[in-house]
Amino acid sequence: MTFYSPWPVGSPYYYSPEHVDYALKLTTGSIYIHTAGWREYNDFGPGTQDPHTLPDGTQSTVSYGCINTRISDGQWYYSRAPVGMTVVMSY
């Protein structure tokens, strides 16, 4: 699947088209659990949806609301989640 930015080039929210290997849609909107191969440093988990500093010192906001996973985790979820499965998320 390829995600395309709903924001135009030049918008601070714009992102280039991004291919993901595994994507599971969670809502009737555009919220997914999906792989994020472009993420460096294994930068996953709580707080990564907010602006934060990466280990190399750069600032990043690495999620627009989706739950990002490593490719191996996304493959595991994708292979075990039948259509219509209930998903419970907690923090």
N, C-alpha and C positions, 0 to 999 in steps of 0.2 A: 504494500500500500504506500502511496505517496501523499504526504500532507502538504497542502498549499496554503500560504498565508492569506487570511481574509483581509489583511491590511495592505495598502499599496506600498510599492517601493518608495522609500523616503520616510515612511512612518517609523517612529521609534519601536513599534511592535512588529514590523515586517520581519519575516524570516524567509530564507530561500527554500525552494521545494525540498522536502526531506523524505527520503525513503525509509520505511521501517519494515523489518522482516516479519514481525508478529504484532497484531493489533486486535484487541478485544474491546468492542464498544460497550460502555457501561451505562450510558444514558441515551435518551431520545435526542439529546443535543450532540455535542462534539467532544465528550469526555471519554477517553480511552485508557486502558492499560496498554502500553506499547513499548517496544524496545527503543533504545535511544543510543545507537552506535556512535553518534557524534559527540557524546558526552565524554570528556576526558576525566582522568583521575578517579574513575569509579565514583563520581560525584552524584550519589543517590541518597534519598532518605529525607527525613523531616527537615524543613527549612529550605530545601533546594528550589522551592517554587518562589521564594522571596529573593530580592537582590542580595547577593553575598559575594565574598571574596574567595576566588579559587586559589589552590595552592601556589600557582605561579604569580599571584598578586593581582590578576585582572578581576574586574567586576563582572558578574553574570546573573541573569535570571534565566534559569534553564527549564522552566515549565510554564505553560499557559493554562494549567489546570489539570492536565492529564497526569497519570501515574506512570512514570518512566521506569523501565527495568533494564537490567543487563540483558544481552541477547540470550544467554543460557537460561535465565529465569523466564523471559518472555516465551521462549520455546516450550518450557515446562508448562506454564499456564495455558498456552494455546492448545497444547496437546491434551489437556485434561478438562477443558471448560466447554461443556456442551451448550448449544444455543438455548437460551432461557434460564441458565443456571443463576441462582441467587448469589450475589456477591455482597459480603458484609465487610465493611472497612472500619477499622478502629485505629485510634492513635494512642 
